[in-house]
């Protein structure tokens, strides 16, 4: 059971880091130590919320929202999934 959770955590971590990298690569947001701390300490919902705030405040590519959607889906956050999916259009 522990291995299953670790696998899901790794996937969530990957999606959140991908979203952060999209921001960094587009020079929207490149340094947020608190966000990096949330991700590295598996505080995924806090990281997701922080990324959402940054995304809403900037003109981000739909790939950013797709990464947040994938993370929210793995986290079983249905309301967030719907919101991020609508931002992908």
N, C-alpha and C positions, 0 to 999 in steps of 0.2 A: 504494500500500500504506500509506503514511504517513497518508493521509487516512482510510482505513478504521480505523486504530488510534485516531486522534484522535476519530473519531465514537463509537467504543466508549468511549473514556475520558470523553468528555462525558456519555454516558448513565450510566456508572458514577458519575461525579461527581454527577450529578443525583439518582440514587437514594440515595446516601450523604447528600447534603445534605437530601433529603426526610426521611430517617430522623432526622437531627439536628433538623430543624425540628419534627417530631412530638414529640420529647422537649421541645424548648423551648416549644412551644405548650401543652403539658400541664404545664408548670412542673416537669418531672421533672429536667431537666438543661439549663441554659442557657449555661454558660460552660465551655468546655474548649479552651483555646488549643492544646494539643497535638493534639487531635482535628482542629481546624480547620486546623492546619498539615499534618497528614497528608493531608487531603483536598486542600488547595490545592497540595501538592507531588506529587500523584498517587501517594501512598503508600497505595493503596487497600486492600490487605490489612491493613495496620496499622489503618487507620480502621475497617474492617469488624470486626476483632477488638475494638477499643475500644468500638464501638457495641454489639456483642454482650454484652460485659461489663456495660455500663450497662443494657441491656435485661433481662438475666438478674437484675440486682439490683433491678429495679423492675417494677411492674405496668404494662406498656406495651400499647398498643392493637395489635391484629393488623395494622393498616396499617404499623406500624413494621417488623414481621417480613416483611411483603410487600416492602417496599422493600429490606431486606437480602437477601431471596431473589432479587429481580431483579438486584441488584448481583452477588451470588455466581454467578448464572447467566451473566451476561456475562463474569465472571472465570473461568468454567469450574471452579468449586470445588464439586464434586459433593457432598462430605460436608456442607459448609455449606448447600447448597441443601436437602438432605433435612432438616437440623436446623431451618432457618428455616421450611420448609413445614409441618413438624409444629407449630411454634409459632403458625402462622396459624389453626389449627383451634380 
